[in-house]
Amino acid sequence: MFGMIPEKAFERLLGLDECWEVGGAEYETTPVERFLLVIHETARLWPKLRCPVSTCAHPEVVCHDHTEVRVWRHLDAFGKRTEILCSPPRGRCGACRHVWRVPVPWEGEGKHFTRDFEAFALTLMREMPMKKAGDILGESDTRLWRLLFKHVPKAHAALDLSGLVHLGVDEMNCRKGHNYLTVFADLVARRVVFATGGKDHTTFTRFAGELLKHNGHPKAITAVAMDLSHAYQKGAREELGNAQIVFAPFHVTALVGGAMDEVRRREAASSPGLRAILKHTLHALRKNPENLTERQEERLEDLDLKHLATGQAYLVRLELRDIYQHTVKPERARHRLENWIGWVRGKCDRFGEALAPLARVADTIEKHLEGILAHWTSGWLSTGYLEGLNSVFSAVKRKARGYRSRDYMIAMLYFVAGKLSIPSLAARQRTGVLERRDGCV
Ligand SMILES: [Zn+2]
């Protein structure tokens, strides 16, 4: 039955104008089942071309020769794999003799796919892991990655960062234990704008260089939210001279949460009796009271919070959380945080070595107090997007499974979280209709 589908039907399907025609449409079963469409240019192509040399632009163009045969995968037609076969012609200028390959209307960014197929593949790749998109499309993930590496840098190069004022910075661990990326995000536009290898202060130098390439300026950044690492502070001070450093609340509370876990671990290890008492309490202690299950609530009630070092650390954690939740004015926040530090130190004196991890965190918080208070003084700086980046990182890692090297991760990160434009299938088809209006089909 496929032999009955006329070539003209494929020309309409591809949106070809009168300059190109399907010379043959064959249905093959070996080596793979597919429609093979042989396309060549018509005599109407040449009068429509001009010499591409800008100083010449002469309208007299003739056919010079044809380049070697190439194959492009197109969207499936009639439910079957469809490929285009063509030897693209080369034109020659009648005036300056310049010779060039005439672009064919269906070609995409990469070598192997048509533009429509690329748009479809990119849409799938954004929705699912690479391997799964490859299975659905019947393409190897190597080819799909190659498409991504063509598409992403081009879309990223067009990024305009002139409005970037509130920056968020965080590290992403690509593989267990090594291979870090530092990720820079626009907290207002809520998107990742840059990522680079490493987590030292030079990552900020590379970011500042990138800003200048995208119409932005390091001095335009008024606030930068990040964790308490020395390297990031050094980078921000050196490269973003006007930026107020803001330590994001979730990084500060995470420090105290980590210290609490450490106190619990040490206390449980100190005697078999305490180990039994603290068994199965980790998740309850990490949760906030309103989220506890009934069972977890009972477990915490059974704990003698006042006399356990772990209990003290838990109360300290809840108090810090309360400061973040219920303090509005910066002066009040300063007062409460200073009280909190003194309160923690009093407990540490009483409990001694058992609360040592907490004593260290209190020192850290005192040392970074201005940056922590900047959460209140920097106005409405929202760090919500920064906090959400962790789930973005997990999604990126899932999608790039099997390809965890730096370049792959950066490409996938920009693709997933960069809000880059994807060539649109619909727009392409509309163009096809318009092109056909003055065609001869
Ligand atoms: Zn010319």
Boltz pocket constraint, residues with backbone or C-beta under 6 A from the ligand:
constraints:
  - pocket:
      binder: B
      contacts: [[A, 51], [A, 52], [A, 53], [A, 56], [A, 57], [A, 58], [A, 93], [A, 94], [A, 95], [A, 96], [A, 97], [A, 98]]
      max_distance: 6.0
